[in-house]
Amino acid sequence: MHLDHVSYACNSSELADVVQRIGSDLGATFVDGGRHPSFGTRNFILPLAGGTYVEVVSALDHPAATKAPFGRAVQRRADAGGGWLGWAVAVDDIAPIEQRLGREAGPGYRVRPDGHQLRWRQIGILDLMEDPQLPYFVQWDCTATDHPSAAGGPVSIGKIELAGDPITIETWLGGPADNPLDEVAVEWLDADEQGVIAIWFSTLGGMVRID
């Protein structure tokens, strides 16, 4: 499986500070990703090497944020103090995932500040809300040059610290528990709360851990 992106949630009042802090720690600059009108959220994006990216996302004061699963997940994580919300894997065909889970993927789109729309289909946000260790699945409906990672620089993700059960992830992803992601290591931790604990980034200044 290919890691598509990792999401860090915070309150809207903290968004600028979080973006500045993580960008400074990594020696890189986020760009304004725009808004998810149907989710009631907005984000900033950091394109990375390896076809992946980081998003820092917050919920807007909008009815969609209390109705859409993603908006609710973002606000709930922000209300709990903020931090890593989860991780997403990219698939070329989401239909087998829909068949396995017994439901259809939902459409998503983001409107960038320049007005351009990025569209995709996703499934698994409800499962993430129930079990924060689980990634969700994304099938992009855009060209490679439009993918949020397209302008990726020298920073890359080297390792995810994940509190959870390797066998659960193996079953969920259909891949080996000891190496569920291509090119990104997963370190399993024993913690009180399951989910992403920290991300290790490879930067020009060395390895940096963001928790």
RONU-683079 format. One line per field, with one value per residue: residue in one letter; x, y, z of N, C-alpha, C, O in turn. Coordinates in steps of 0.1 Angstrom, whole numbers, plus 2048, in hexadecimal, padded with zeros to 3 digits. Last residue first. Example, Ala and Ser with C-alpha at 12.3 -4.5 7.8 and 13.67 -1.06 7.14 Angstrom:
2
residuo <- (s|a) $
n_u <- (880|884) $
n_v <- (7EA|7C7) $
n_w <- (847|84E) $
ca_u <- (889|87B) $
ca_v <- (7F5|7D3) $
ca_w <- (847|84E) $
c_u <- (881|884) $
c_v <- (800|7DF) $
c_w <- (84F|84E) $
o_u <- (886|88E) $
o_v <- (80B|7DF) $
o_w <- (850|855) $
//
This chain:
211
residuo <- (d|i|r|v|m|g|g|l|t|s|f|w|i|a|i|v|g|q|e|d|a|d|l|w|e|v|a|v|e|d|l|p|n|d|a|p|g|g|l|w|t|e|i|t|i|p|d|g|a|l|e|i|k|g|i|s|v|p|g|g|a|a|s|p|h|d|t|a|t|c|d|w|q|v|f|y|p|l|q|p|d|e|m|l|d|l|i|g|i|q|r|w|r|l|q|h|g|d|p|r|v|r|y|g|p|g|a|e|r|g|l|r|q|e|i|p|a|i|d|d|v|a|v|a|w|g|l|w|g|g|g|a|d|a|r|r|q|v|a|r|g|f|p|a|k|t|a|a|p|h|d|l|a|s|v|v|e|v|y|t|g|g|a|l|p|l|i|f|n|r|t|g|f|s|p|h|r|g|g|d|v|f|t|a|g|l|d|s|g|i|r|q|v|v|d|a|l|e|s|s|n|c|a|y|s|v|h|d|l|h|m) $
n_u <- (834|84D|870|887|8A8|8B8|8B5|8A5|893|87C|866|850|833|820|808|7EA|7D9|7CD|7D8|7ED|804|81E|824|835|83F|842|852|84C|84D|82C|820|821|834|829|811|80C|7E9|7CF|7C6|7B9|7CB|7E0|7D3|7D0|7EA|7F5|7E3|7F1|801|81C|831|83E|85A|861|856|86B|877|87D|85C|840|82B|819|808|7EE|7EB|7EE|7FF|7F0|7CD|7B2|7A4|7B1|7A5|7AE|7A5|7B3|7C1|7BB|7BE|7A5|787|773|77E|785|76C|765|778|776|77C|77A|783|789|795|79B|796|7A3|7A4|7BB|7B8|7A5|78D|789|772|766|74D|751|74C|732|736|744|75E|763|75A|76B|783|77E|77C|792|7AF|7C7|7CA|7DD|7D5|7DA|7D7|7CF|7D3|7EA|7DB|7C4|7B4|79B|793|7A0|792|778|77D|784|76C|75A|764|761|744|730|724|733|73D|726|721|73F|75A|770|78B|7AC|7CB|7E7|7F4|810|814|825|838|852|854|836|824|810|7F3|7D8|7B3|792|770|757|753|74D|763|781|798|7BC|7D7|7F2|810|82D|84F|869|876|868|863|854|83D|834|82F|81D|807|801|7FA|7E4|7D1|7C5|7AB|7A1|7B2|7C0|7CF|7E1|7E5|7F8|7F3|7F9|80D|804|808) $
n_v <- (897|892|88F|88F|889|8A4|8BB|8B4|897|87F|87C|869|870|861|852|849|832|82C|834|829|814|806|808|7FF|811|80E|81E|821|812|808|7FA|7E4|7D0|7BF|7B7|7B7|7BF|7C7|7DB|7CD|7B9|7CA|7D7|7C1|7BA|7D0|7E7|805|822|829|83E|83C|848|85B|871|88C|8A9|8B5|8B9|8B6|8BE|8A9|8A2|8A6|8A2|8AD|89C|885|88F|880|872|85A|849|83F|833|837|822|81D|827|82F|824|835|846|833|82C|844|844|832|83F|856|864|886|8A5|8C7|8E5|906|91E|924|917|8F9|8E6|8C3|8A8|886|86D|84D|82B|816|7F6|7DF|7DB|7CE|7E0|7F6|7EA|7E6|802|812|810|81A|82A|836|83B|851|856|86F|884|890|8AD|8B9|8B7|8AF|8C0|8B4|89C|8A7|8B4|89D|88F|8A0|8A2|887|884|8A1|8B0|8C5|8D1|8DB|8F4|904|90F|8F4|8E1|8DC|8CD|8C8|8AD|8A2|888|875|86F|872|890|8A4|8C2|8CC|8E1|8E9|8EA|8E8|8DB|8D1|8BF|8CC|8DE|8E0|8F9|8FE|8FB|90F|8FD|8FD|8F8|8EC|8E2|8D5|8E9|8FB|8EB|8EA|906|90E|8FE|907|922|91F|910|918|91E|905|8EA|8CE|8B0|8A3|886|87A|868|84F|833|817|7F4) $
n_w <- (8AA|894|891|877|86C|859|84A|836|843|849|865|876|889|8A4|8A8|89B|8B1|8D2|8F2|902|8EE|8DF|8BC|89F|884|862|846|825|80D|80F|82E|840|84C|85F|854|830|826|829|839|84E|855|85E|873|885|889|898|8A9|8B7|8B0|89B|88B|86B|859|845|82D|822|811|7F9|7EA|7D3|7C4|7C6|7DB|7D2|7AF|796|789|787|785|798|7AD|7C3|7DD|7FE|81E|83F|859|87C|895|89F|89B|895|882|86F|866|859|845|830|810|7F4|7D6|7CA|7BB|7BC|7AA|7AB|7B8|7C6|7DE|7D6|7E3|7E3|7E8|7E8|7EB|7FC|7F3|7FF|811|818|81A|801|7EF|7F3|7EB|7D0|7C8|7C5|7B6|7BF|7DE|7FA|81C|837|85A|874|885|89C|8AC|8C6|8DC|8D7|8C3|8AD|8AB|8A5|88D|87C|87D|872|858|850|851|852|867|870|859|84D|859|866|86E|864|871|862|85C|84A|838|826|80C|7F2|7DF|7E6|7F9|7FF|804|81C|81F|833|830|83E|83F|837|823|80C|809|814|808|807|80B|80C|813|829|825|83B|852|865|878|867|863|87D|882|86E|873|88D|888|877|888|89F|898|890|8A1|88E|882|868|853|838|819|80C|80A|7F9|800) $
ca_u <- (829|842|864|87F|89B|8B8|8BD|8B3|894|889|869|85E|839|82A|80F|7F7|7DA|7D1|7CF|7DF|800|814|826|829|843|838|852|84A|857|838|821|815|838|836|811|813|7F8|7D2|7CD|7B3|7BE|7E2|7D8|7C4|7E2|7FA|7E4|7E6|7FD|80E|82F|832|854|869|852|863|872|886|86A|848|837|820|817|7F4|7EB|7E5|804|7FB|7DA|7B9|79E|7B1|7A7|7AB|7A9|7A8|7C2|7B8|7CA|7AF|794|770|778|790|774|75D|778|77D|775|780|779|78D|78A|7A1|791|7A3|797|7BA|7B6|7B1|78E|78F|779|76C|755|74B|755|738|730|735|758|767|754|75D|781|780|771|78C|7A1|7C3|7C7|7D8|7DC|7D2|7DF|7CF|7C6|7E8|7E5|7CB|7C1|7A3|78D|7A4|7A0|77A|77A|78D|778|758|764|76E|74D|739|71D|72C|746|72C|719|736|74D|76B|77D|7A3|7BD|7E3|7EA|80A|814|81C|82A|84C|859|842|828|81F|7FA|7E4|7C1|79C|77E|758|758|743|755|778|78D|7AE|7D0|7E4|808|820|844|862|87D|86C|86A|861|845|838|837|82A|80E|805|805|7F0|7D6|7D2|7B3|7A4|7A8|7C0|7C3|7E3|7DD|7F5|7F6|7F5|809|80B|800) $
ca_v <- (88F|89B|889|897|883|897|8BC|8B7|8A5|881|882|86C|86D|86A|859|84F|83B|828|837|828|821|802|80C|7FD|80C|80F|815|828|81C|808|805|7E7|7DA|7C5|7C0|7B2|7BE|7BC|7DF|7D9|7B5|7C0|7DF|7C9|7B1|7CD|7D9|7FD|81A|826|838|83F|83F|84E|869|880|8A3|8AB|8BC|8B1|8C7|8AB|8A0|8B0|89C|8B4|8A9|885|88B|88B|874|868|847|84B|830|836|82C|819|821|839|81E|82A|84C|83A|822|83F|84E|82E|836|851|85D|879|89B|8BA|8DA|8F9|91A|929|926|900|8F1|8CF|8B1|891|876|85A|836|81E|804|7DF|7E2|7C8|7D3|7F7|7EE|7DA|7F9|811|80C|81D|81E|839|834|84D|854|862|87F|888|8A3|8B9|8BD|8A7|8C2|8C1|89B|89F|8BB|8A8|889|89C|8AE|88C|87C|898|8A6|8BD|8CB|8CF|8E8|901|911|901|8E2|8E1|8CF|8CD|8B7|8A4|896|877|86E|864|887|89D|8B8|8CC|8D5|8ED|8E4|8EE|8DC|8DC|8BA|8C2|8E3|8D4|8F5|902|8F1|90F|906|8F8|902|8EC|8EA|8CD|8DD|8FF|8F0|8DE|8FE|915|8FD|8F9|91F|926|90B|913|929|90F|8F3|8D8|8B8|8A8|892|87A|874|85B|83E|823|800) $
ca_w <- (8B1|897|896|880|86F|860|857|833|83F|844|857|875|87C|89F|8B3|897|8A6|8C5|8E8|907|8F4|8E9|8CA|8A7|891|86D|851|831|80F|807|824|839|842|862|85F|83C|824|821|82D|848|850|854|867|880|882|88A|8A8|8B2|8BB|89C|898|873|862|847|839|820|81D|7FE|7EC|7DF|7C5|7B9|7DD|7DC|7BC|79F|78B|790|77F|793|79F|7BE|7CF|7F4|810|835|84F|86E|88F|899|89E|89F|88E|876|86D|865|84F|83C|818|800|7DD|7CD|7BE|7BD|7B3|7A6|7B3|7B8|7DE|7D9|7DA|7E9|7DF|7EF|7E3|7FA|7F6|7F4|80F|816|825|80E|7EF|7F5|7F9|7D9|7C7|7D3|7B4|7B1|7D6|7EC|811|82C|84E|86E|884|890|8AA|8BA|8DE|8E0|8D0|8B2|8AE|8B1|898|87E|882|880|860|851|85A|84A|860|87A|863|847|85C|85A|874|863|86E|86D|858|857|839|833|811|7FD|7DB|7E7|7EF|803|7FB|81A|819|82D|834|836|844|841|830|811|80C|810|810|804|803|80F|80A|825|825|82F|848|85A|87C|86D|858|876|88B|870|866|88B|891|873|87C|8A1|89E|886|8A0|898|884|875|857|846|821|804|813|7F8|800) $
c_u <- (81D|837|859|873|894|8A9|8BD|8BC|8A3|88A|878|860|847|82E|818|7FD|7E9|7D1|7D5|7D5|7F1|810|81B|82D|837|83E|847|849|856|841|82E|816|82B|83B|81E|813|7FE|7E1|7CF|7B9|7B8|7D5|7DA|7C8|7D5|7F0|7E9|7EA|7F0|80B|820|833|848|862|85A|860|869|881|872|856|840|82C|81F|803|7F3|7E5|7FB|800|7E5|7C6|7A5|7AB|7A6|7AE|7A5|7AD|7B5|7BA|7C8|7BB|79F|77E|776|78A|77F|764|770|77E|77D|777|780|781|790|796|798|79E|797|7AD|7B5|7AE|79B|790|77E|772|75B|753|74D|741|738|72E|749|760|757|756|772|77F|773|780|79B|7B4|7C3|7D6|7D5|7DA|7D6|7D8|7C6|7DA|7E3|7D6|7C9|7B1|795|79F|7A5|789|77C|78A|783|765|762|76E|75B|742|726|725|740|736|71F|72E|742|75E|779|795|7B5|7D4|7E8|7FF|80E|81C|820|83E|852|848|836|822|809|7EC|7CC|7AA|786|765|758|747|74C|76A|786|7A4|7C2|7DC|7F9|819|837|856|877|875|870|86A|853|841|83D|834|81C|80C|80A|7FC|7E3|7D9|7C1|7AD|7AB|7B4|7C6|7D7|7DF|7EE|7F3|7F8|806|805|809) $
c_v <- (899|893|893|890|88C|893|8AF|8B9|8A8|88F|882|871|871|866|864|856|83F|833|833|82B|81F|80F|807|800|80B|809|818|81D|824|814|804|7F1|7DD|7CF|7C6|7BC|7BA|7BA|7D3|7DC|7C1|7BC|7D5|7D1|7B8|7C4|7D5|7EE|812|81E|836|837|844|844|85C|879|896|8A4|8B1|8B5|8C3|8B4|8A4|8AE|8A5|8AE|8B2|893|88B|886|881|868|855|846|83C|836|82C|825|81E|834|826|824|841|841|829|835|84A|838|833|848|857|871|88D|8B0|8CD|8EE|90C|925|92B|90F|8F9|8DA|8BD|89B|881|864|843|828|80B|7EC|7E3|7CE|7CC|7EA|7F0|7DE|7EC|807|80A|81A|823|82B|836|846|84E|862|871|882|89B|8AF|8BE|8AC|8BA|8C4|8A9|89E|8B4|8B0|893|897|8AA|899|882|891|89C|8B1|8C3|8C8|8DB|8F4|910|903|8F1|8E2|8D4|8D2|8BB|8AF|896|885|86F|864|87A|895|8B2|8C0|8D7|8E1|8EC|8E9|8E4|8DE|8C4|8BC|8D8|8D8|8E8|8FB|8F5|905|905|902|8FC|8F5|8EB|8D5|8D5|8F3|8F3|8E1|8F1|90C|903|8F7|910|922|912|910|925|91B|8FE|8E1|8C2|8B2|896|887|871|868|84A|82E|80C) $
c_w <- (8B3|89E|89A|884|879|863|85F|83F|83B|83E|855|866|87C|891|8AE|8A3|8A3|8BB|8DA|8FC|8F9|8F1|8D3|8B6|89A|879|85B|83C|81C|80B|81C|82E|83A|858|862|848|831|81E|824|83A|848|84D|85C|873|87D|882|89A|8B1|8B6|8A8|89A|880|869|84F|83A|82D|81A|80B|7F2|7DF|7D0|7BB|7D1|7DE|7C6|7AD|794|793|78A|78C|79A|7AF|7C8|7E6|807|827|847|864|880|893|898|8A4|899|883|874|86D|85C|847|825|808|7E9|7D3|7C1|7C2|7B1|7AF|7AD|7B1|7CF|7D8|7DF|7DF|7E8|7E5|7EC|7F2|7F4|7FA|804|815|824|81A|7FD|7F7|7FC|7E7|7D0|7D3|7C1|7AE|7C8|7E5|804|822|843|861|87E|890|89E|8B9|8D1|8E2|8DB|8C0|8B3|8B5|8A5|88B|885|885|86F|85A|85B|854|859|874|86E|851|858|85D|869|86B|86E|868|865|854|848|831|81F|802|7E7|7E4|7F0|7F7|7FF|811|819|82A|82E|83A|83A|847|83B|81F|811|813|80A|80D|7FF|806|80E|81B|821|831|83B|850|871|871|85C|86A|884|878|867|87E|88F|87B|877|893|8A0|88B|896|897|88F|877|865|84A|82F|80C|80B|802|800) $
o_u <- (813|832|85C|86C|89B|8A0|8C1|8C8|8AC|884|880|85D|84B|82C|819|7F7|7F2|7CA|7E1|7CA|7EA|818|810|837|830|842|843|841|85E|83C|838|80D|82B|844|81E|815|7F8|7E4|7D1|7B2|7B2|7D4|7D7|7C0|7D0|7EF|7E1|7F4|7E6|811|819|834|847|864|85A|866|861|887|86E|85D|847|836|82B|80A|7FC|7DF|7FF|805|7E3|7CA|79E|7AD|79B|7B8|79A|7B9|7AD|7B6|7D1|7C3|7A3|77F|776|791|782|763|774|783|789|76A|78C|776|79A|78F|79B|7A1|78C|7AB|7AF|7A5|79B|795|779|776|755|760|745|73F|743|723|742|75C|74E|74D|76E|77A|769|77B|79F|7AE|7BE|7DE|7C9|7E6|7CC|7DF|7BF|7D6|7DA|7DA|7D4|7B9|795|7A7|7AD|78C|780|793|78A|769|768|777|760|747|724|71F|747|738|71D|733|73D|758|77E|792|7B8|7D2|7E7|801|808|824|815|837|84C|841|83F|821|80E|7EB|7CA|7AB|782|767|758|73F|744|765|786|7A7|7BC|7DC|7F5|81D|837|852|87D|87A|87A|876|85D|84B|849|840|825|817|816|807|7ED|7E5|7CA|7B4|7B7|7AD|7CD|7D6|7DF|7F1|7ED|7FF|80E|7F9|813) $
o_v <- (894|889|89C|88B|891|899|8AF|8B7|8A0|892|885|869|87C|85B|86F|860|83A|83D|835|825|816|815|805|7FB|815|7FD|823|814|82D|81F|800|7F2|7DA|7D7|7D2|7C8|7B8|7B4|7D5|7DF|7BF|7BB|7D9|7D1|7B5|7C5|7D8|7EA|818|813|840|82B|850|838|855|87D|897|899|8A5|8B5|8CC|8B2|8A3|8B7|8AC|8B4|8BC|896|891|87B|88B|85F|85B|840|841|838|822|830|81D|83B|824|820|844|841|824|834|84C|835|831|849|853|877|889|8B3|8C9|8EF|907|928|936|914|8FF|8D7|8C0|897|885|862|844|82E|807|7EE|7E6|7C7|7C6|7E8|7EC|7D5|7E8|804|800|820|82D|822|837|84A|848|86B|868|87B|89F|8A9|8C4|8A5|8BE|8C9|8A9|89F|8B9|8B3|893|899|8B1|89B|882|896|890|8A9|8BB|8BC|8D1|8EB|91A|8F9|8F9|8E3|8CF|8DB|8B2|8B8|88C|88D|86A|85A|876|893|8B9|8B4|8E2|8D7|8F4|8E4|8E6|8E1|8C1|8B5|8DC|8D7|8E6|8F7|8EF|907|8FA|90E|8F6|8F9|8EB|8CF|8CF|8F2|8F0|8DA|8EE|90A|8FD|8F1|90E|920|90B|90D|92E|920|901|8E0|8BF|8BB|88D|891|867|871|850|830|80D) $
o_w <- (8B9|898|8A2|87C|883|85E|86B|83F|83E|834|85E|85D|881|88D|8B4|8A8|8A9|8BD|8D8|8FC|8F5|8F8|8CE|8BB|89C|879|85D|83C|81F|80C|821|825|82E|85A|867|845|83B|814|818|831|83E|841|850|86A|872|876|890|8B7|8B2|8A9|89B|880|86C|84D|830|837|811|80F|7F0|7D4|7D6|7B4|7D1|7E4|7C2|7B6|799|79E|794|78F|797|7A7|7C8|7E3|808|825|847|867|879|88C|88C|8AF|8A5|88D|880|879|867|852|824|807|7E8|7D5|7BB|7CB|7A6|7BB|7AA|7A5|7CD|7D3|7E9|7D4|7F2|7DA|7F6|7F2|7EB|805|801|819|82D|823|803|7FF|807|7EF|7D7|7DE|7C8|7A6|7C7|7E6|803|81F|846|85E|883|899|895|8C3|8D1|8E9|8E7|8C8|8BD|8C1|8AF|893|88F|891|877|862|866|85D|85A|87B|874|851|85E|864|864|86F|875|85C|870|84C|850|82A|824|7FD|7E6|7E7|7FB|7ED|803|816|815|831|825|845|82E|853|847|825|81A|81E|7FE|818|7F6|7F9|813|81A|816|83C|831|846|872|86E|856|868|884|874|862|87D|88F|876|874|893|8A1|884|893|88D|899|86F|86E|844|833|807|804|801|806) $
//
